[in-house]
Amino acid sequence: MKLMKIAPDVLKISQAIASVMGVDVTVVDNNLVRIAGTGRYYNRSGEKVSSQSAFGVALKTKESFIIEEAGKHKVCKQCESVKDCEEYAEVCCPVKVNEHIVGVIGLIAFDEQQKQKIVNKKGSLMNFLNKMAELISSKLTEQTNLEEIELLAQKLEIVLNSVDKGIILADHTGNILSYNKSSLQLFNISQHEILTKNIEDIIGHDAFLALKKNNFKVKNKEFIYQHCNNFVRGIFDTNTITVDKKRCGVVFIFSKLSDVLGVVNDVATGTIVTNFEDIIGDSYAFTKTKDTAKQASQSSSSVIIQGESGTGKELFARAIHFNSERKGAPFIAINCSAIPEQLLESELFGYEEGAFTGAMKGGKTGKFLLANGGTVFLDEIGDMPLHLQAKLLRVLQEKMIEKIGGKSLIPIDIRVIAATNKDLERKVSQNEFRDDLFYRINVIPIFIPPLRERKKDIFTLVRHLLINCNLRLQKNITQIDDNVSEIFMNYNWPGNVRELENTIEYAVNMCNEHIISHEHLPARLLNSSTNITNNKDITPIKSLEKQEIIKALTTYKPSQAAKVLGIGRATLYRKIKEYKIEI
C-alpha cells in the first residue's frame, strides 16, 4: 500500500495536526519519500529523507518516540545532520496498516516556543498522534478497497464482454440497468437505446407477465425479438440477485437459437473434422472420385454419393462439408433406413409441444433445424418413404420447414448431401422414388468404386489400418506376409473397406508377432481362399480373366503385366477397354 495514493488526504490531516499543535508537520512513506508537509515542509513533497534520520529509526523500530532535546537524544547521534540540525524537538509516530508500517508522521519544533508546546503536551500528544495515524491508515485502506472494487468491476466487465451470450441486468419492473457488448450485437441496438428500453420490449408482454408470476425464474424460454429489419429468435435464462432476502435485480442471459443448436449438434453428434487427406487410396479410379468430391466441396449444389456398403460414403460427405464454406457450421448425419418410418419425419422436421400423444414437453428440434447454416447428410436416401420425399423436395425448393404441429414456416439454409447403395434410376422407373426429387439431389453425382475394383489401394489401406490398430491395441505389428497378401488380392471384399478394417483389427488382436500370417485371419477369408479351386459355383472365364488382369495391373506396369499374363500389350489394352478396368 502506498501513501502517495492519498496524498491530498495526508496533506489535509497534516494541516489539521499543525493547526492544533502549532508546530510543523510532515509525513513520509515507507520508502522515506516525503508525501506532505506544512510550514517549512509545505513545498518539499517528493524529497527523499535519510535512512539515518529519526524517520528512518521509526520505520526500522516500528516505535513512536519524542526527542525533547535535539542533538542529545540517542536517535540523534547516528543522524548525518546532527551537527547542522536546526530542530529543537521532534516527535515520530509510525502509520500502520495490518501491522505493516506504511509511513511516519513527524512533528518538528524549530524554536523554543514550538518545543515547549511539544514538551508540555507530551502526555496526550502520543495518543492524539496515534489517532491521526489510524485516520491516515483508514483512508489508505478505504482507497485500496475502492481500487480493488474498481479492478474487480473492470475484470467483470471484460469477462462479460468476452461472453458470446447477451447478458442484461434489469430491476424488478424490467428497466434495463446494465448490459454487455454481446447484447448490443444480438439485438443490433445502440448503448443509448438499450438503456431506454424495458426487458418487456425484448421478451414480449406475455412472457414478462409469466416471468413475474414465476418469481423471475425461467430456463430455456424461447423468445422472438423484432425491431425494424432486425429479427432475432432465441432462448433466455434468468437469475435473480438477492440482498438481505430482497430481490434487487434480475439477470437475463440471451442466446441466439442458431448458436444453441450449434452447441446441441456438437454434443449430440461430435465434431469429427474430416479432410480429403484422411481418405486413403491413390488408385486411378479412386483419385478421380476424390477430385470430383473436392470440386463439389467448392459448390453449394446438392450431391449424391453412390457406392456399396462400406465404401466410405459418410467419410466423403464429411470431407466435402469440412472443405466447404460451411465448415464452421453443423454437419448432421441421419440414416433414413435405420429409423422407423413413423419416427423419421419427427427426426427430420421436429415437432411442437402437444403435436401428438407422447410428444415431449417443449417439443423437439428436428435435424434440418439443427443443421441450419450447415450440411445434412441423408444416408440411404433410397429407403425414404414417398410422402417424406415430397416434404424434402419442398425444403430443397423453398428453403423453409414446418415442424409437426407447427403453425409457421421457419426459414433455413442447409446443403443436402445424399447417399445410397441402391440404383435410384431404377427405383424412379419403378415409381419407388420421386423423379423430381432425384433430379434435385442428383446435381453432382459421385460414385465410389468398390474395393474389388481398386485392389491397388488394399496395401496402402493395410499400412494405415495397422498403424491405427497398433496405437489403439498397443501392438507393434509391422506388415502382412506374402501369403496374406495373395489372399487379400484374391478375395472379393463384399464389405469393402469396412470389412478390410474389421479383418485387420481381428488379425492384430490374434497376432503376437510382428508379421500377420494366414492363421491370424478370420475364417471367412481362409474359406474363401480354399474355395478358389473347390467351389461348387463355377466362375465364368471372363470373370476370372478380368480378375487376373486386375491383379497383374495392381502389381506391375502394363508392359510387365502383359508379359506375366502371357499376352501382348495390344491384347492387354483391348481387354482393359472391354472389361472397363481403370488403370
SULKA-V534388 format. One record per backbone hydrogen bond with DSSP energy under -0.5 kcal/mol. CO is the residue of the C=O (numbers start at 1). NH is the residue of the N-H. E is the energy in kcal/mol with one decimal. If there is no record, write none. Layout:
BEGIN
CO&NH&E  CO&NH&E
END
This chain:
BEGIN
2&5&-1.4  3&6&-1.8  4&7&-1.4  6&10&-2.5  7&11&-2.3  8&12&-1.9  9&13&-2.3  10&14&-2.4  11&15&-2.5  12&16&-2.0  13&17&-2.3  14&18&-2.5  15&19&-2.2  16&20&-1.6  17&21&-2.9  18&22&-2.8  24&108&-2.6  25&38&-2.5  26&106&-3.2  27&35&-3.0  27&36&-1.3  28&104&-2.3  29&32&-2.1  32&49&-3.4  33&29&-2.1  34&46&-3.0  36&27&-2.2  38&41&-2.3  39&42&-1.6  41&44&-1.6  44&47&-1.5  47&34&-2.8  47&49&-0.5  50&53&-1.2  50&56&-0.6  53&57&-1.8  54&58&-2.2  55&59&-2.1  56&60&-2.0  57&61&-3.0  58&62&-1.8  65&92&-2.4  66&68&-0.8  67&90&-2.1  68&70&-0.5  69&72&-1.9  69&73&-1.0  73&76&-0.8  73&77&-0.9  74&78&-0.5  75&78&-0.8  76&79&-1.3  79&82&-1.2  81&84&-0.6  82&85&-0.6  88&70&-1.7  89&109&-2.6  90&67&-3.8  91&107&-2.3  92&65&-1.9  93&105&-3.0  94&96&-0.5  95&102&-2.8  95&103&-1.0  97&100&-1.7  100&97&-2.7  100&102&-0.5  102&30&-1.1  103&95&-3.1  104&28&-2.2  105&93&-2.5  106&26&-2.3  107&91&-2.3  108&24&-1.6  109&88&-3.3  109&89&-1.1  111&115&-2.1  112&116&-2.2  113&117&-1.4  114&118&-1.5  115&119&-2.7  116&120&-3.1  117&121&-0.9  119&122&-1.1  121&124&-0.7  121&125&-2.3  122&126&-0.9  124&128&-2.1  125&129&-2.7  126&130&-2.5  127&131&-1.7  128&132&-1.9  129&133&-2.7  130&134&-2.2  131&135&-1.8  132&136&-2.3  133&137&-2.4  134&138&-2.6  135&139&-2.2  136&140&-2.4  137&141&-2.5  138&142&-2.6  139&143&-2.3  140&144&-2.5  141&145&-2.7  142&146&-2.2  143&147&-2.4  144&148&-2.3  145&149&-2.4  146&150&-2.6  147&151&-2.7  148&152&-2.6  149&153&-2.5  150&154&-2.3  151&155&-2.6  152&156&-2.8  153&157&-2.4  154&158&-2.3  155&159&-2.7  156&160&-2.9  157&161&-2.3  158&162&-1.0  159&162&-0.7  159&163&-0.7  160&163&-0.7  165&167&-0.5  166&254&-3.8  167&180&-1.3  168&170&-0.5  168&252&-3.3  169&177&-3.4  169&178&-1.7  170&250&-3.0  171&174&-1.9  174&199&-3.0  175&171&-2.1  178&169&-2.3  180&183&-0.9  180&184&-1.0  181&185&-2.0  182&186&-2.9  183&187&-2.3  184&188&-0.6  184&189&-1.9  190&194&-2.2  191&195&-1.0  192&196&-0.5  193&196&-1.0  194&197&-1.0  197&176&-1.4  198&201&-1.9  198&202&-0.5  199&202&-1.1  199&203&-2.3  200&204&-1.8  204&208&-1.9  205&209&-2.2  206&210&-2.3  207&211&-1.9  208&212&-2.2  209&213&-2.0  210&214&-1.2  211&216&-3.1  212&215&-1.6  214&217&-1.2  216&218&-0.6  218&238&-2.0  221&236&-2.1  223&234&-2.3  225&232&-3.1  227&230&-2.8  229&231&-0.6  230&227&-2.5  232&225&-3.1  233&257&-2.6  234&223&-2.8  235&255&-2.7  236&221&-2.3  237&253&-2.7  239&251&-3.6  240&242&-0.6  241&248&-2.8  241&249&-1.0  243&246&-1.6  246&243&-2.8  249&241&-3.2  250&170&-2.7  250&252&-0.5  251&239&-2.0  252&168&-2.4  252&254&-0.6  253&237&-1.9  254&166&-1.9  255&235&-2.0  256&259&-0.6  256&260&-2.0  257&261&-2.6  258&262&-1.5  259&263&-1.7  260&264&-2.5  261&265&-2.4  262&266&-2.0  263&267&-2.3  264&268&-2.9  265&269&-3.0  265&270&-0.7  266&270&-1.1  270&272&-0.8  271&273&-1.1  275&278&-1.6  276&279&-1.3  278&280&-0.8  283&287&-2.8  284&288&-2.2  285&289&-1.6  286&290&-2.3  287&291&-2.3  288&292&-1.9  289&293&-2.1  290&294&-2.4  291&295&-2.0  292&296&-2.2  293&297&-1.7  294&298&-0.7  295&298&-1.0  296&299&-1.7  302&444&-1.4  303&418&-3.1  304&306&-0.5  304&446&-2.7  305&420&-2.1  306&448&-3.0  308&311&-1.5  310&497&-0.7  310&498&-1.2  312&316&-1.9  313&317&-2.2  314&318&-2.8  315&319&-2.2  316&320&-2.5  317&321&-2.2  318&322&-3.1  319&323&-0.7  320&323&-0.5  321&324&-1.8  324&327&-1.4  326&329&-2.4  330&375&-2.4  331&333&-0.5  332&377&-3.4  334&336&-0.7  334&379&-2.1  335&338&-0.8  335&339&-0.7  340&343&-1.7  340&344&-1.7  341&345&-0.8  343&347&-2.0  344&348&-2.2  345&349&-3.0  346&350&-1.6  347&367&-2.9  348&368&-2.3  349&366&-0.6  350&404&-2.5  351&364&-2.9  352&355&-1.8  356&359&-2.1  360&363&-2.1  364&351&-1.7  366&370&-2.2  367&371&-1.8  369&372&-1.3  371&374&-3.5  374&415&-1.9  375&332&-2.8  375&377&-0.5  376&378&-0.7  376&417&-2.7  377&334&-2.6  377&379&-1.0  378&381&-0.6  378&419&-2.1  379&336&-2.7  380&383&-1.9  381&384&-1.9  385&388&-0.5  385&389&-1.7  386&390&-1.5  387&391&-1.1  388&392&-2.7  389&393&-2.3  390&394&-1.7  391&395&-1.9  392&396&-2.4  393&397&-2.1  394&398&-3.1  395&399&-1.9  399&412&-2.3  401&410&-3.2  403&406&-2.3  404&352&-2.5  409&411&-0.5  410&401&-2.1  413&373&-3.4  415&376&-2.9  415&417&-0.5  416&303&-1.6  416&418&-0.5  417&378&-2.2  418&305&-2.9  419&381&-2.3  420&307&-1.7  422&424&-1.2  423&427&-1.9  424&428&-2.5  425&429&-2.2  426&430&-1.5  427&432&-3.4  427&433&-1.0  428&431&-1.7  434&438&-2.1  435&439&-2.2  436&440&-1.2  437&441&-2.4  438&442&-1.9  443&445&-0.5  444&304&-1.8  446&306&-3.4  446&448&-0.5  447&449&-0.7  450&453&-1.6  451&454&-1.5  454&457&-2.2  455&458&-1.3  457&461&-2.6  458&462&-2.5  459&463&-2.0  460&464&-1.8  461&465&-2.9  462&466&-2.5  463&467&-1.8  464&468&-1.9  465&469&-2.7  466&470&-2.7  467&471&-1.9  468&472&-2.3  469&473&-3.2  470&474&-1.0  470&475&-1.3  476&478&-0.5  479&516&-2.6  481&485&-2.2  482&486&-2.3  483&487&-2.1  484&488&-2.8  485&489&-2.1  486&490&-1.9  487&491&-1.6  493&496&-1.5  495&498&-0.7  495&499&-1.0  496&500&-2.0  497&501&-2.8  498&502&-2.0  499&503&-2.5  500&504&-2.6  501&505&-2.2  502&506&-2.2  503&507&-2.6  504&508&-2.7  505&509&-2.0  506&510&-1.9  507&511&-1.9  514&478&-2.4  514&479&-1.3  516&481&-2.6  517&520&-2.0  518&521&-1.6  522&525&-0.8  522&526&-1.5  523&527&-3.1  524&528&-1.7  525&529&-2.4  526&530&-2.3  527&531&-2.1  529&532&-0.9  530&533&-1.0  530&534&-1.0  536&538&-0.6  540&544&-2.0  541&545&-3.0  542&546&-2.6  543&547&-2.3  544&548&-2.5  545&549&-2.2  546&550&-2.4  547&551&-2.2  548&552&-2.4  549&553&-2.6  550&554&-1.8  551&555&-1.2  552&556&-3.0  557&561&-2.9  558&562&-2.3  559&563&-1.4  560&564&-2.3  561&565&-2.3  562&566&-1.0  562&567&-2.4  568&572&-2.3  569&573&-2.6  570&574&-1.9  571&575&-2.5  572&576&-2.5  573&577&-2.0  574&578&-2.4  575&579&-2.9  576&580&-0.5  576&581&-2.4  577&580&-0.5
END
